Each structure stands twice: as C-alpha cells, then as structure tokens.
Amino acid sequence: MSESLLINLSVAILFLPLLGFITVVILGKRFPKLYLLEVGIVSIAFILSLVVMFAKLAYFPKDIIAEFTWITMGSAPFAGSFNIDLGIKIDNITVMMLFVVNLISMLVHLFSIEYMHGDKRYTRYFSYLGLFTFSMLGIVLTHNILMMYIFWELVGVSSYLLIGFWYEKKSASDAGKKAFIVNRIGDIGMFLGILILWTNYKTFTFDAIYSQMAAGVMPFGSSAWLTAAGILIFMGAVGKSAQFPLHVWLPDAMEGPTPVSALIHAATMVAAGVYLVTRIFVMLTADAMLVIAVVGAFTSLVAATIALTQNDIKKVLAYSTVSQLGYMVMSLGVGAYAFAFFHLVTHAFFKACMFLGSGSVIHAMHHEQDIRNMGGLKKKMPITYYTFLISTLAISGIPLTSGFLSKDGILAGTLAFGKLTGHWLIPIMAFTVAGMTAFYMFRLVLLTFHGEPRDHHKYDHAHESPKLMVAPLVILAGLSIFIWYTPNPIGADAGWVLSSWIKTPAQVVPYNTRYEFMRPSTEEQKAEVHGEITHSVEYTETMHWAHYKAMFASLAVAGLGILIAMLFYLWKKVDVDKMIEGKIMNTLYRGSLKKWKIDELYDATAVNGTLQTGNGLSWFDQKIVDGAVNGSAWLTRFTSKLSGLFDTYVVDGMVNFTALFSGFVGLSFRKLQTGKVQTYIVFVVFGVIILLLLFKPF
C-alpha cells in the first residue's frame, strides 16, 4: 500500500460520515429507512480505519503528512505575508484514535437501532450521530491547530444537538445549553493560546511551530509566554474533557439518549481534550505540565468523591468518566505520555461498554435509572451483567484486564514524578482515587445486579436486551481483556503496544532543574520533533523502581475498595444508613450526594452574577443611556415647540402685522384714488389752502 492510497483512505474515512449526515438529514423524512445508510457508512468507515491502522503500524514507521495551501496573503496589516495550510497527519496515535472513534461510533449506531426504535425523530438522531463522528474525525486527522479548532467547534455544535435531542424536556434543553456555554469558556482560552502561537510563528501547523521552538524561538522571546500559551490551549481541554472547574456540564449531559452518552462521554468528545494535550505535549514547559498535573489530579479526586453516593446509574458513570479523564490529564502532566494515551484507548472500550450496559438496564427497567429501585437483575440479564462486570473489573484495575495495564503505568508515573520532584500529593491523590473507583463501581454493580429486586413490578417485566443491543456489549467487554494489548498480563511496560506504537515525542522547550529528567539525552534528539524521547538514567531507573510498587499498591487499594463495597452492599455487614447518621459522616455524605454544591455555587456566583450584571446593564441602558437619549429627545421637542411658537407668534406675527398694516394703509389710501380729475383738482386746491394757512405768507 502506498502513502497516497493511505492518505486517500483517511480522507474517505473523514468525509463518509458527513455524506451520511447530509443525505439522511435531507431525505430522512421521505425515506424513514434511510438511517440504515448512515449505519452502513459508519461501518465502512470503521473497516477502512482498521485497514489504515494496520497498514500504518506495519509498513510506515514515519509520519505521513498531506497538505495544501488554503489562504495566501501577500501583505496583511500587522501580519505581513503568510500562508495558511490545511491538511492531515497520519501517525500512530492518529490511526489508533481513528480505530477507537469509528469502532465506538459503529457500535453506538448498531445499539441505537433498537434503543431508539419508535422515537419520533429517529432518522434525525442518526444524522446527528454522523455529524458528530465527522467532527471528531476531523480533530483526529488534522495536522494544524486552526483546523483542529474548527472541528473542535463543530464537535461542540453536534454534541449540543445530541445532548438536547429530546428538547421538549426542559432538563434536556438546559443540559444542551449548559454543555455548549461551559465549553465556550474553555474555548476562549484555547483561542487566545492559538493567537499567541500565530503571532509569533505565523503558522498554525504543529510541526512547523515545533521546529521553530526546537531552534530556540520562543513566543515574544520568553519561555513564560510559552507556558501561558500551553496553559491557555489546555483550557480547551479543560472544557471538552470536563476538568475542574469546567466539569459541571458532563453529568447534566446524561439527559441525552444513553447511546449518546456512550459516544460522547466514553471515547470521543471528552477524549478530544486529552488528545489535544498529547498533540501539544512537546511544547509544554515544566510549569505548564505542573498545572496540568494538579488540575487532572484534583479533578479525578473531586469527581470520585461525588460518584461514591450518586444513585442515578448514568450519573455514577458520568462522574466516573470525569474522574478517569482527570487520570489521563494527570498522567500527561507528570510526563507519562504513553500511559495517558494507552488509558484513553482502554477507557474508551470499557466505559462505552458500561454506558451501553446502563442503557440495556434502563431499557429493560422501562426507563428506570435509580439503582435503589433495581436489584437482582443478574438472573434476568446475564449477558449485560457479565459484560458490565468485566468492564467494572477493568476500570478498577484488576489483573488480566486492560485497565490494570494502563492504570498501573499511570500510577507508576505519578510515583516516579513524586520521587523526582517532591510533589508527593499527586501520587497520594491518584492512589486514593483508585480505591474510590473500585468502591463506587462495585457499589453500582451490587445494587443493580445483585440482591433482592426492590421494584418487583419492573423486575418481573425485565428481560435481556435484543441481540443488536447486547452484541456491542460483548465486543467492548472483549476489548477490555489484556491480551489485545500485551502478552504480559502483569505489566504494561513490557507490552509491545507501548514500546513500538505509542512513542513519547521529544520535548522541544527548555526545562528547569525540577524537570531535568524529562530532557532528551542528546542535542540531536532535542532537535528531532518526532524522535522517541530518551529520558535520563535517573528517570528510567525511577520508573522501574515505581512499577512494581505501583502495581502492588494499586491492587491493595482496589481490593480494599471492592471489599468495603461487598461488606456494605452484598454481605450487609455494615448498616450504611446508621453509619451516615453521625454528624461528620452525614455532612460528608450530604456534601457528596449534592455534588459539593458546586453547581449551586456557580448558580449563585457565575450564573446569577452574569444575570445580575445583565440586569444592571439593562437598567443602565434603559434608565441612563435610553434616559439620556429620551431626555435629549424631549428637550429637542420642547425647544422645537418653543421655536415653533416664537416663529408662529413673533416672527410670523411681525410679518403678518406688517402685511396687515400695509393692507390697511393701502385700503385707506384706496378711497382717495378715485381716478376722477375733478376730485384731484379739489385735493390740490385743498392742499394749497392748507399750506397757505400753515405758512401764512401774507
């Protein structure tokens, strides 16, 4: 297979879902069965992505780039001459993400055929799925940050349409608006970061920017500006990947159809932020990485504490997703690049399985989502149960699962980071979250599938979902087993995936002494943007030191979490209701149940503050601005009225009086102008007499 064929296939993969979207959204009402075209197109895109992935990994060790000039500017104000290129970049993480996105999208399409059957907007739903898939593939394939930002916004629009799909429900329409607005906040930061890069490098292409950085060109001549650019671009990931403090949109987004939750919140949209950070990893300075690590660790911990007490099956999975995304971001922040991406892939499969599994349960329980009203479903839904259990074991980090491999690498990375930098709080938070994850996920499994049914009416009518719904569960659960990733079941560092597929790119920015272990060993590697990084001997030894310690510690905390869950919810050795009656435990429980009132805090501050500011500006506009305008108008009208009166009675009065007087005089003298000679002679004689009498000459 040639490079040109690989490029053509990648372009076809990108535009096939868009073709399906356009066709179905235009003709869907006339041809209700046309949704099958969208399903078929996405299936073809998946097959092509499988071909592209194997071809790239097997035959093309170097990156493949295809681009064209979109805009050429000879001379622009403040910018001079420049070109803007668009194109695609095919490297190892690109083809793996293509596989993940298309696989999850295809399985969600298949699952939705039965799950959404009977919905009044059935075909429109599938068209929206196609638009979302196209947008996400654009983020994956692009070779420049401007094109990524364009598709980034398209993902935001399509997710808004899917989250608020049942817009007649106020909660769904509000959730769609919330997701859209919160993501815009992060996108503003991302846009500013892009502007910093453009202002200094006059290009949006990743490799061109990194090449200039490798040559020592820093934004505005300072690495501090590079730190700022990295953090600002990371803000986009904070929004899309639901990191604190912009995490509040994702749990509310569960108002969308459950298959949408699997598509958006497991493997695609929320993973876009993590994918963005992997793309800009080479430009991250030490300070930027520390900020990223802290944000990820804190997000992971806060979300895990909230997931402990949630009762809505989809809300538990939503906060679990936020927590795991925090894990990935934290992993990137501590320099465990390969393990972060590895966990992105493994998490996509087992979390999508969980979301679709929850959809299977909700479908069987007639749209019941409260796990307190479930129980005993293991007998009724064995396939759903066992696939859900395998995924739960994977996210808990139990051996022989994919989650064990990726989480073990992340935890080892945090331990190594703590030893080398002294930031021990991050690994402590990471291991605490590992224990919490095992607890709340097994709490979910035990309350949903074990014990006695708590709603007998719904339980009696429950049954296993149709084959089209359980088949994706089986596939995703199968992909949560270790054998697909490495023949070594006890450690991902020996896996051929990490050693030959996911390469940590060489950093091209200066590091301070705290991060000297991240510096490439030679100047040649430092200048090679695509080269595999060779860490210092100290870092390599520290990772080996941390590997088994992290593995055994993670097993210990996961086992403890599972044991406590069983003591509470399976064996009933502890009365949970009595335990939370204590003042301290009740306060913590209520705080977790109410999500630490972060939404209420935002409502009281950001939301109400914005509304009050808007009301204040509206009052200022109405009373001050409009008042000044209206006052000026009144004064103008009043002045005009006075001017009119003056003009009417004074100016016009004088003119009219003069005319009237002239007319009166004329009328009076008219009596004397008879036109008779005799009369004029009399007047002359009379005048002479008068003159004689006045002057008396005699």
Sequence and secondary structure as in RCSB ss.txt:
>XXXX:A:sequence
MSESLLINLSVAILFLPLLGFITVVILGKRFPKLYLLEVGIVSIAFILSLVVMFAKLAYFPKDIIAEFTWITMGS
APFAGSFNIDLGIKIDNITVMMLFVVNLISMLVHLFSIEYMHGDKRYTRYFSYLGLFTFSMLGIVLTHNILMMYI
FWELVGVSSYLLIGFWYEKKSASDAGKKAFIVNRIGDIGMFLGILILWTNYKTFTFDAIYSQMAAGVMPFGSSAW
LTAAGILIFMGAVGKSAQFPLHVWLPDAMEGPTPVSALIHAATMVAAGVYLVTRIFVMLTADAMLVIAVVGAFTS
LVAATIALTQNDIKKVLAYSTVSQLGYMVMSLGVGAYAFAFFHLVTHAFFKACMFLGSGSVIHAMHHEQDIRNMG
GLKKKMPITYYTFLISTLAISGIPLTSGFLSKDGILAGTLAFGKLTGHWLIPIMAFTVAGMTAFYMFRLVLLTFH
GEPRDHHKYDHAHESPKLMVAPLVILAGLSIFIWYTPNPIGADAGWVLSSWIKTPAQVVPYNTRYEFMRPSTEEQ
KAEVHGEITHSVEYTETMHWAHYKAMFASLAVAGLGILIAMLFYLWKKVDVDKMIEGKIMNTLYRGSLKKWKIDE
LYDATAVNGTLQTGNGLSWFDQKIVDGAVNGSAWLTRFTSKLSGLFDTYVVDGMVNFTALFSGFVGLSFRKLQTG
KVQTYIVFVVFGVIILLLLFKPF
>XXXX:A:secstr
  HHHHHHHHHHHHHHHHHHHHHHHHHTTT GGGHHHHHHHHHHHHHHHHHHHHHHHHH  S EEEEEEEEEEEE
ETTTEEEEEEEEEEE HHHHHHHHHHHHHHHHHHHHHHHHTTT TTHHHHHHHHHHHHHHHHHHHHBSBHHHHHH
HHHHHHHHHHHHHTSSTTSHHHHHHHHHHHHHHHHHHHHHHHHHHHHHHHHS  BHHHHHHHHHTT  GGG HHH
HHHHHHHHHHHHHHHTT TTS THHHHGGGS HHHHHIIIIISHHHHHHHHHHHTGGG  HHHHHHHHHHHHHHH
HHHHHHHTT  BHHHHHHHHHHHHHHHHHHHHHTT HHHHHHHHHHHHHHHHHHHHHHHHHHHHTTS  BGGG  
 HHHH HHHHHHHHHHHHHHHT TTBHHHHHHHHHHHHHHHHHHHH  THHHHHHHHHHHHHHHHHHHHHHHHHS
S  S HHHHHH     HHHHHHHHHHHHTTBGGGT S TT GGG HHHHHTS  B   S   GGGGGGS SSHHH
HH TTSB    HHHHHHHHHHHHHHHHHHHHHHHHHHHHHHHHHTS  S HHHHTTSHHHHHHHHHHHTGGGHHH
HHIIIIIHHHHHHHHHHHHIIIIIIHHHHHHHHHHHHHHHHHHHHHIIIIIHHHHHHHHHHHHHHHHHHHTT   
 HHHHHHHHHHHHHHHHHHH   
